[in-house]
């Protein structure tokens, strides 16, 4: 499946479609180059999930935890800064992945061997000024 996002104003609708089309899945691995829009899209999805906390990039903290009355516990990971998978072990990523929680994972290629078994791959790239979100369930 593919979602096209021509403008930032289209993010709420794209987020709604994303949640609709991925219903039943809770782990998402977001692939894309630096600046592709991974964090921006995940932030929009978290808002659509009615996260009331201030949503921010977990670039320095590696993981941010949120709660939604409608969806439950939600984790947002950014593994860009880790050097090896042991760092992910150190923050307890295996235990988190075993929880019944939503997980949005940026830079998943840094922890390939640790990704949840039924992780949905999401590729984001830009094409002629439009963000393309490809979802592979």
N, C-alpha and C positions, 0 to 999 in steps of 0.2 A: 504494500500500500504506500501511497505517496501523498503528502500534504504540501501544498504550495503556500508560501507566506510572502506575498509581494511587498507588504508594508508592515511596520510594527503594529499598526492599528488592527491588523488581522490576527495577531497572536491569541487573543481570547477565543476566537472561533476555532483556530487551529488547535488550541489546547483542549477545547471541548470535544472536537472530533478525535483527537489523539486518545483521550480517556475513554470515549465511546468505543473506538476501534480496538483498544487493547484491554477491554474489560475482561477480568479473570486473570490477568497477568499482574505481577507485582514487582518484578525486577527488570530494569531497563539499562542497557549498556549504550551510552551515547558516544558515537565516533564522529570525528570531524577535526579539521585543522584548527589551529589557534585562530580565534576570531570568527569561527563559522557560525556561532550563535547558540552553542550548546547551553551555556548558563542562562542566557536570555530566554530560551524556550523552556527550560526546566523551571525557571522562576515563574513564567506564565502558567505552566501546568500546575505548579504548587498553589498559585492564586486561584485557579479554577477548582482546585481541591478544597478551597476555603480554609487554607492555612491562615491563621490570624496573626501569627508571629511575624516579625520583620524577617523577610527572606533575603539572604545574602550568599555570596559565593563562598564555598568552603575551601578556597584555594590554600589558605594558610592553616586552617584548622583540620583539613582533610575531610572531616565529616560534620554536617549539621543535622540536628534532629528536630523534627517538627511533629505537631499533632493536629489532626483534622477530625472534627466531630463526625464527618461523613465517611472518612477513609481510614481513620486510626493513625498509628505511628508511621512516620515517613522519614526516610534518611536520604540526604543528598551528599554524595561523595565526589571529591575531586582528587584524583590520584596523580595529577601532573607532577607534583613535587617529590613524590617518593622515588627512592633510588632502586629499591628491590622489594619483592613480595614480603620479605620479613617485616618491613615497616608496617605493612597492612595487617599482618598477624599481630603485631604489637598493639594496634588499636582495637583488636578484637573483631576484625571484619568477619571471620568465620561465624562467630556467635551471632553477629548482627544479621548476616545473610540467612541464618537458620530461623530467625524470628518471623512471625507472620506480619511483616511490615513491608511497606512500599520502599523500594531502593532505586534511586536515580544515580547512575554511576557515570561520571565523566572520566575520560582517559582510561577506559577499562583495559586497554592493551597492556597497561603497566602491571595488571594483576590477572592476566589470562587464566592461569591455573586455579585461581580462587573464585572465579565468577560463579554465581548460582547456576544450577543445572538448567533451569527453564528461563533463562534470561532473554528478553526481547532485544534484538539489535536495532539500534536507531542510528542512521547515518544522516548527518546534516552537512549540506554544502550549499554554496551560492552559485546561481546560474543566471546570468544577465540581470543582476540586481535583485533576484528573487531567491529567498531561502527555500531549499527543497528538503523536506524531512521524509526519509524513507524508513518505513517500519517493516521489519522482518520477524514475524512471530514464529 
